[in-house]
């Protein structure tokens, strides 16, 4: 008597992310890379990781004006269609604005909602006054606003009045005389960056995690993992530019510069997206009900190439990779706009990972969505490599792929 085994082998996106892979993701997200100081992630974490697996023939592009990096699978092969896959290493940050006589350090809140910052531990990065030109980190600080509920207005206690950005300050616990001088002696100066001290942890529900700065260490992690997947496959009919960009959060300036210089034929941005279905209080806005855990997102609209949308959808259907369609109007809101901003002719698309609580200390996501996107984009590269009877995708394929609504 024989027993038939009906157990199907699960795909990577249907299983728990391996421990070593999660540890690498945590390392990427923990790197201190505020806007303008992205080298901690790009040079400190991503570059050594690429160097551990990339073939000897790959090249690395570095830049004078920013800490972005591009890992080039076929340097000098301008005859090949080039595909740039980009994540951005910069993190939204707070900044030192003014040091008061009582030791309070007033700060800018950047892209944070001020209320979400109160009480959280942060790290301040400043120059070491004892070693010119070297930076140090000050830990154990907290972000505050009112001091205590006893000092709040009645409207603040009921929730009718919020917290203004100019009310946010850094608590360094100074006391005694000359508290301003105490703070200045630490080395703090206007413009010094401040980051939340909140490394990611596993969430309560299976395959979830939470913490600060998923936006957009996750994109840089994904770019690295895509490269790791296909590095030894000999995809010699397509040139891939695995890109770690900077300055996205203040205008996508890093990716725009990189695209302007390298002029890729295809641009794929990887970034976080919203879990609209779980977002509180927005039901009347009738948002697209994207859900964390239901797959990565494929963006449509704006300057997106519908040919790329269809190509990626086909890969997902063939491999049973879960995905969700998203859309935008004028602007994708990601590095997917870099070609349009740089005036470069590239077919562009944005893919994302639905997360909750974006731009807070408790952003949360599902590892399955990340793994799905990584395998989908790896599959897209393989498809590009195999087109035209194994000769690879051509620029004419892109030029002649525009959807004709008059051919229905």
C-alpha positions as CSV (number, residue, x, y, z in Angstrom):
1,X,0.0,0.0,0.0
2,X,1.4,3.3,-1.0
3,X,0.5,6.8,0.3
4,X,0.7,9.6,-2.2
5,X,2.4,12.7,-0.9
6,X,0.2,15.7,-1.8
7,X,2.4,18.2,0.0
8,X,3.5,20.9,-2.4
9,X,6.8,22.7,-2.0
10,X,6.2,26.2,-0.9
11,X,7.6,29.2,-2.6
12,X,10.0,31.6,-0.8
13,X,7.3,34.2,-0.4
14,X,5.0,31.6,1.3
15,X,7.6,30.7,4.0
16,X,9.2,32.5,6.9
17,X,12.2,34.7,5.9
18,X,15.4,32.8,6.8
19,X,17.1,34.0,10.0
20,X,20.3,35.2,8.2
21,X,18.3,37.2,5.6
22,X,16.2,38.8,8.3
23,X,19.4,39.7,10.2
24,X,20.8,41.4,7.1
25,X,17.6,43.3,6.6
26,X,17.8,44.5,10.2
27,X,21.4,45.6,9.7
28,X,20.4,47.6,6.6
29,X,17.6,49.3,8.4
30,X,19.7,50.0,11.5
31,X,22.4,51.8,9.6
32,X,22.5,55.6,10.5
33,X,21.8,57.1,7.1
34,X,19.9,60.4,7.5
35,X,19.5,62.6,4.4
36,X,22.9,63.8,3.3
37,X,24.7,61.2,5.4
38,X,23.7,58.0,3.5
39,X,27.2,56.5,3.3
40,X,26.6,54.5,6.5
41,X,24.1,52.4,4.6
42,X,25.5,52.5,1.0
43,X,29.2,52.2,1.8
44,X,29.0,50.7,5.3
45,X,26.5,47.9,4.7
46,X,25.4,47.5,1.1
47,X,28.8,47.7,-0.6
48,X,30.5,45.0,1.5
49,X,27.5,42.8,1.0
50,X,27.7,43.2,-2.8
51,X,31.4,42.5,-2.8
52,X,30.8,39.2,-1.0
53,X,28.8,37.7,-3.9
54,X,29.1,39.8,-7.1
55,X,31.1,38.3,-10.0
56,X,34.5,39.7,-10.7
57,X,33.4,41.4,-13.9
58,X,30.8,43.6,-12.3
59,X,31.7,47.3,-11.8
60,X,30.8,49.9,-9.2
61,X,29.9,53.5,-10.0
62,X,30.7,56.1,-7.3
63,X,29.7,59.8,-7.3
64,X,31.2,63.1,-6.2
65,X,28.1,64.9,-4.9
66,X,26.4,62.1,-3.0
67,X,27.0,58.7,-1.4
68,X,24.9,56.8,-3.9
69,X,26.3,53.6,-5.5
70,X,25.5,51.7,-8.7
71,X,26.6,48.1,-9.1
72,X,26.9,47.4,-12.8
73,X,26.5,43.9,-14.1
74,X,28.1,44.7,-17.5
75,X,30.2,47.9,-17.3
76,X,30.9,49.4,-20.7
77,X,28.3,47.3,-22.5
78,X,26.3,50.2,-23.9
79,X,25.0,47.9,-26.6
80,X,22.8,46.1,-24.0
81,X,19.5,47.4,-22.7
82,X,20.2,48.7,-19.2
83,X,17.8,48.2,-16.4
84,X,18.2,50.3,-13.3
85,X,16.6,49.0,-10.1
86,X,16.8,51.6,-7.4
87,X,16.2,51.9,-3.7
88,X,17.0,55.0,-1.6
89,X,19.2,54.9,1.5
90,X,18.3,58.2,3.0
91,X,16.1,58.4,6.1
92,X,13.9,61.2,7.2
93,X,15.5,62.9,10.1
94,X,15.1,65.6,12.7
95,X,17.6,68.4,12.9
96,X,19.0,70.6,15.6
97,X,17.6,74.1,15.1
98,X,18.4,76.2,18.2
99,X,20.0,75.6,21.6
100,X,18.2,77.6,24.4
101,X,19.7,78.9,27.7
102,X,17.8,76.3,29.7
103,X,19.4,73.4,27.8
104,X,16.4,72.7,25.5
105,X,17.5,71.8,22.0
106,X,14.7,72.9,19.6
107,X,14.5,70.7,16.5
108,X,12.9,70.4,13.1
109,X,10.6,67.5,12.6
110,X,11.0,67.1,8.9
111,X,8.5,64.6,7.5
112,X,7.3,63.3,10.8
113,X,3.9,64.1,12.3
114,X,5.1,65.9,15.5
115,X,2.7,64.0,17.8
116,X,4.2,60.6,16.9
117,X,7.6,61.7,18.1
118,X,6.9,62.6,21.7
119,X,8.7,60.5,24.3
120,X,10.7,58.4,21.8
121,X,14.4,57.8,22.2
122,X,16.7,59.2,19.6
123,X,20.3,59.4,18.6
124,X,22.0,62.7,17.8
125,X,25.0,62.7,15.4
126,X,27.4,65.6,15.7
127,X,31.0,66.5,15.4
128,X,33.3,65.5,18.2
129,X,34.6,68.7,19.8
130,X,37.7,66.9,20.9
131,X,38.5,65.5,17.4
132,X,38.0,68.0,14.6
133,X,36.3,66.4,11.6
134,X,35.1,63.3,13.3
135,X,31.5,62.6,14.2
136,X,30.1,61.0,17.4
137,X,26.7,59.8,18.5
138,X,24.8,60.9,21.6
139,X,22.4,58.3,22.8
140,X,19.7,58.4,25.6
141,X,18.0,61.6,24.4
142,X,14.2,61.9,24.0
143,X,11.9,64.0,21.9
144,X,9.5,66.1,24.0
145,X,6.9,68.9,23.5
146,X,4.8,69.9,26.5
147,X,6.8,68.6,29.4
148,X,3.7,67.1,31.2
149,X,0.0,67.0,30.7
150,X,-0.3,69.5,33.5
151,X,1.2,72.1,31.2
152,X,-1.1,71.4,28.3
153,X,-4.1,73.5,27.2
154,X,-7.6,72.1,27.7
155,X,-7.9,71.7,23.9
156,X,-4.8,69.6,23.8
157,X,-6.2,67.4,26.6
158,X,-9.4,66.7,24.6
159,X,-7.5,66.2,21.4
160,X,-9.1,69.2,19.7
161,X,-5.7,70.9,19.5
162,X,-2.5,69.1,18.3
163,X,1.2,69.6,18.8
164,X,2.9,72.2,16.6
165,X,6.2,71.4,14.9
166,X,7.9,74.4,16.6
167,X,7.0,72.9,20.0
168,X,9.2,69.9,19.6
169,X,12.5,69.9,21.5
170,X,15.3,67.4,22.5
171,X,15.6,66.5,26.1
172,X,19.3,66.0,27.1
173,X,18.6,66.0,30.9
174,X,21.0,68.9,31.6
175,X,20.8,70.6,35.0
176,X,22.7,73.1,37.0
177,X,24.3,76.3,35.7
178,X,25.2,77.2,32.2
179,X,23.0,74.5,30.6
180,X,23.4,76.0,27.1
181,X,27.1,75.8,27.5
182,X,26.8,72.1,28.6
183,X,24.9,71.3,25.4
184,X,27.4,73.2,23.2
185,X,30.3,71.4,24.9
186,X,28.8,68.1,23.7
187,X,29.4,69.3,20.2
188,X,25.8,70.0,19.0
189,X,25.4,72.6,16.3
190,X,22.5,73.7,14.0
191,X,21.8,71.2,11.3
192,X,23.0,68.1,13.2
193,X,20.9,65.1,12.2
194,X,18.7,63.2,14.7
195,X,17.4,59.6,14.2
196,X,14.9,57.5,16.0
197,X,16.5,54.7,18.0
198,X,14.1,51.9,17.0
199,X,15.6,48.8,15.4
200,X,13.2,46.4,13.8
201,X,11.7,43.4,15.7
202,X,9.5,40.5,14.8
203,X,5.8,41.4,15.1
204,X,3.1,39.5,16.9
205,X,1.6,38.0,13.8
206,X,3.5,35.5,11.8
207,X,6.1,36.9,9.2
208,X,5.5,40.5,10.3
209,X,8.0,43.0,11.7
210,X,8.0,46.6,12.9
211,X,10.3,49.4,13.8
212,X,11.6,52.7,12.3
213,X,12.9,53.5,8.8
214,X,11.4,50.7,6.7
215,X,11.2,53.7,4.4
216,X,13.3,52.9,2.5
217,X,16.0,50.6,3.8
218,X,13.6,47.9,2.5
219,X,14.2,49.1,-1.0
220,X,18.0,48.9,-0.6
221,X,17.7,45.5,1.0
222,X,15.5,44.3,-1.9
223,X,17.9,45.6,-4.6
224,X,20.7,43.7,-2.9
225,X,18.7,40.5,-2.6
226,X,17.6,40.6,-6.3
227,X,21.3,40.9,-7.3
228,X,22.2,38.0,-5.0
229,X,19.5,35.8,-6.7
230,X,20.7,36.3,-10.2
231,X,24.4,37.1,-9.8
232,X,25.5,33.6,-10.9
233,X,22.9,33.0,-13.6
234,X,24.8,34.5,-16.5
235,X,22.2,37.0,-17.6
236,X,24.4,38.3,-20.4
237,X,21.7,39.8,-22.6
238,X,20.7,42.6,-20.2
239,X,22.8,45.1,-18.3
240,X,21.5,45.6,-14.7
241,X,22.3,48.7,-12.7
242,X,21.6,47.8,-9.0
243,X,21.3,51.3,-7.5
244,X,21.4,52.7,-4.0
245,X,20.3,56.3,-4.2
246,X,20.2,59.3,-1.8
247,X,18.1,62.4,-1.1
248,X,14.8,60.8,-2.2
249,X,12.9,62.2,0.8
250,X,13.6,65.8,-0.1
251,X,12.9,65.6,-3.8
252,X,14.4,62.5,-5.4
253,X,17.6,64.4,-6.1
254,X,20.0,61.5,-5.8
255,X,18.2,59.1,-8.2
256,X,17.7,62.0,-10.7
257,X,21.4,62.7,-10.8
258,X,22.3,59.0,-11.2
259,X,19.7,58.5,-13.9
260,X,20.9,61.6,-15.7
261,X,24.4,60.3,-15.7
262,X,23.9,56.6,-16.5
263,X,20.8,57.0,-18.7
264,X,19.1,53.6,-18.2
265,X,16.7,52.3,-20.7
266,X,14.4,50.9,-18.0
267,X,13.9,52.4,-14.5
268,X,12.4,50.3,-11.7
269,X,11.9,52.0,-8.3
270,X,11.5,50.0,-5.1
271,X,9.9,51.7,-2.2
272,X,7.3,51.3,0.6
273,X,3.6,51.8,0.0
274,X,0.6,52.1,2.2
275,X,-1.7,49.5,3.7
276,X,-4.8,51.6,2.9
277,X,-7.2,48.8,4.0
278,X,-5.9,49.0,7.6
279,X,-5.3,52.8,7.7
280,X,-7.6,54.3,10.4
281,X,-10.2,57.0,9.6
282,X,-9.8,57.2,5.8
283,X,-12.8,55.0,4.8
284,X,-14.6,58.0,3.2
285,X,-11.7,58.7,0.9
286,X,-12.4,55.4,-1.0
287,X,-8.7,54.5,-1.2
288,X,-7.4,51.6,-3.2
289,X,-7.6,48.8,-0.5
290,X,-4.0,47.6,-0.6
291,X,-3.2,45.1,2.2
292,X,-0.1,44.2,4.0
293,X,0.5,40.5,3.5
294,X,-1.4,40.2,0.2
295,X,1.7,40.8,-2.0
296,X,3.8,43.6,-3.3
297,X,2.3,46.5,-5.3
298,X,2.8,47.3,-9.0
299,X,2.1,51.0,-9.8
300,X,0.3,52.3,-12.8
301,X,-0.5,55.8,-14.0
302,X,1.7,58.9,-14.0
303,X,4.8,58.2,-16.2
304,X,4.6,54.5,-15.7
305,X,5.2,52.2,-18.7
306,X,2.2,50.0,-19.2
307,X,4.4,47.6,-21.1
308,X,6.5,47.1,-17.9
309,X,3.3,46.7,-15.9
310,X,2.1,43.9,-18.2
311,X,5.5,42.3,-18.3
312,X,5.7,42.1,-14.6
313,X,2.2,40.9,-14.2
314,X,2.9,38.1,-16.6
315,X,5.9,37.0,-14.6
316,X,3.8,37.0,-11.4
317,X,1.0,35.0,-13.1
318,X,3.4,32.4,-14.4
319,X,5.0,31.9,-11.0
320,X,2.0,32.4,-8.8
321,X,3.6,35.4,-7.1
322,X,1.1,37.5,-5.2
323,X,0.8,41.2,-6.2
324,X,-1.6,44.1,-6.0
325,X,-2.2,46.9,-8.5
326,X,-1.8,50.5,-7.3
327,X,-2.0,53.7,-9.3
328,X,-1.0,57.4,-9.2
329,X,-2.1,60.5,-11.0
330,X,0.6,63.1,-11.8
331,X,3.5,61.8,-9.7
332,X,4.5,58.3,-8.5
333,X,6.0,59.9,-5.4
334,X,9.1,57.6,-5.7
335,X,12.4,57.4,-7.5
336,X,10.4,56.1,-10.4
337,X,10.0,59.7,-11.4
338,X,13.8,60.2,-11.7
339,X,14.0,59.7,-15.5
340,X,11.2,62.2,-16.1
341,X,12.9,64.7,-13.7
342,X,16.2,64.2,-15.4
343,X,14.9,64.4,-18.9
344,X,16.0,60.9,-19.8
345,X,14.1,58.5,-22.1
346,X,13.5,55.5,-19.8
347,X,10.6,53.1,-19.5
348,X,9.7,53.5,-15.8
349,X,7.7,51.6,-13.1
350,X,7.4,51.6,-9.3
351,X,6.9,48.6,-7.1
352,X,6.2,48.8,-3.4
353,X,5.6,47.0,-0.1
354,X,2.4,47.9,1.8
355,X,3.3,49.0,5.2
356,X,1.4,50.5,8.2
357,X,2.2,53.6,10.2
358,X,4.6,55.2,7.6
359,X,7.0,57.8,8.9
360,X,6.6,56.8,12.5
361,X,8.7,54.8,14.9
362,X,6.5,51.7,14.4
363,X,6.3,51.1,10.7
364,X,5.2,47.5,10.1
365,X,5.4,45.1,7.2
366,X,5.1,41.5,6.0
367,X,8.2,39.6,4.9
368,X,6.2,37.7,2.3
369,X,5.5,41.0,0.4
370,X,9.2,41.7,0.2
371,X,10.2,38.2,-0.9
372,X,7.4,38.2,-3.5
373,X,8.8,41.5,-5.0
374,X,12.4,40.2,-5.0
375,X,11.5,37.0,-6.9
376,X,9.1,38.9,-9.3
377,X,11.8,41.4,-10.3
378,X,14.4,38.6,-10.6
379,X,11.9,36.8,-12.9
380,X,11.5,40.0,-14.9
381,X,15.2,40.2,-15.5
382,X,15.3,36.6,-16.6
383,X,12.4,37.3,-19.0
384,X,14.2,40.3,-20.5
385,X,17.3,38.1,-20.9
386,X,15.5,35.4,-22.8
387,X,13.5,37.5,-25.2
388,X,14.0,37.4,-29.0
389,X,14.9,33.7,-29.1
390,X,17.5,34.1,-26.3
391,X,19.1,37.2,-27.6
392,X,17.6,39.5,-25.0
393,X,15.4,42.5,-25.0
394,X,16.2,45.3,-27.4
395,X,15.6,49.1,-27.3
396,X,13.3,48.6,-30.3
397,X,11.2,46.3,-28.1
398,X,10.7,49.1,-25.7
399,X,10.1,51.7,-28.5
400,X,7.4,49.5,-30.1
401,X,5.7,48.3,-27.0
402,X,3.4,51.3,-26.4
403,X,-0.2,50.3,-25.8
404,X,-2.5,51.3,-28.7
405,X,-6.1,51.8,-27.5
406,X,-7.2,52.2,-31.1
407,X,-6.2,48.6,-31.7
408,X,-8.9,46.9,-29.7
